[in-house]
Amino acid sequence: MSTSVGDEAYYLYCRSRYGDLESFVQFEKMCTETVDTKSQLIWRGYLGNALFYSQHNRQDAEKAKELCQSLFPALKAAVDAEEGDSEACPHLQYFLAWCYHNSLGVTRNNEEAVRLFRLASNKGLAIAQSNLGICYDDGEGVPQDRAEGARLYRLGANRGHAPAQYNLGLSFYYGNGLSQNEIEAAKLFRLAADQGFSPGQCMLGECYDKGLGVEHDMLEAIKWYRLAAAQGHADAQLTLGQCYQYGDGVPSDWDVANRLLHSAAEQGSDYAQCYYGDFSRLLDSEESVKWYRLAAAQDYPKALLELGRCYAHGTGVDVDVIEAVKWFTRAADKNQSNALEELAAINDAYVEAVSNSDFLDVSCVDVRGLMLPTFIIILYVCV
């Protein structure tokens, strides 16, 4: 096996993951042309990683899962048979750990993932050091220890691994496991951003946007947001869309804002879906309801509230007081501000209707301190 296979495959992985779409073609070529079994496992493993994190095509993640699931038996056999000092060993250990950590071809097992990440990390593999740091940072497979997570990120960052630089930057930015240091965070975000790593680009844009660790500079912020958004980074698309919506650092352009915000919402973030629901409300109320409903399905509190308002006022849907009460109640359960006020408004409107009618005599029951009509409560409980 060529001594450079691991490094070559890792380099191509970085180019692919950080925005070079032509690298995927090269990956496919190497996977096809490589004969040596272990070398082919390394090429295909890094290809699976790159596809998994790709933000250009939503089908890539499914392709990655299929590829990694098919690799698992061979990876397991190779790692079990591999000698510890073999050059291929840390790469194979990393891929096998990654399968355990992401339930690819095997039931998720964070403890086994940590064991294998540690073996590869101890051999100096930066991508394994970064992933082991994530396990410590999040408390997956090990007790949470953010200081240890930051230490491992630093090891990977010192080897030039962009995700490790980014994660170490986050540790400084938020003071997780390290003393908060926005200047150091911005430096690390820049190192990752300069490699084309879209999360680093987005966070560097935020630093310039907010003047954290660097001088406030909206033009520079827009530059980095735009680079990350072009790679499909949802947070960057959302933030850049807001800039175009409000004319912050760029001329106001609702068409561009609509395209960016819609693209961010399509990636599944509950906040982005709810925000696009707010944005599209003035343009297409039925479209707005669609996005509120998607965010509400993830129990996003504000979306629960806004969906209730749509039913209460007939915005994009027919007026349906029962549905409105249902969504307002779910929002109140999440402590969403104004949810109880909306329930109170329904109560007040009904009380006024009853007081002005000679024919209505409906008892009320107490729900969270509000006297709601019995017929509403009965129907709500039954749905």
Secondary structure, DSSP 8 states (H G I E B T S, - for coil): --TTHHHHHHHHHHHHHTT-THHHHHHHHHHHH--SHHHHHHHHHHHHHHHHH-SS-HHHHHHHHHHHHHHHHHHHHHHHH--TT-TTHHHHHHHHHHHHHHTSSS---HHHHHHHHHHHHHTT-HHHHHHHHHHHHHTSSS---HHHHHHHHHHHHHTT-HHHHHHHHHHHHHTSSS---HHHHHHHHHHHHHTT-HHHHHHHHHHHHHTSSS---HHHHHHHHHHHHHTT-HHHHHHHHHHHHHTSSS---HHHHHHHHHHHHHTT-HHHHHHHHHHHTTT-HHHHHHHHHHHHTTT-HHHHHHHHHHHHHTSSS---HHHHHHHHHHHHHTT-TTHHHHHHHHHHHHHHHHHT-SS----EEEETTEEEEHHHHHHHHH-
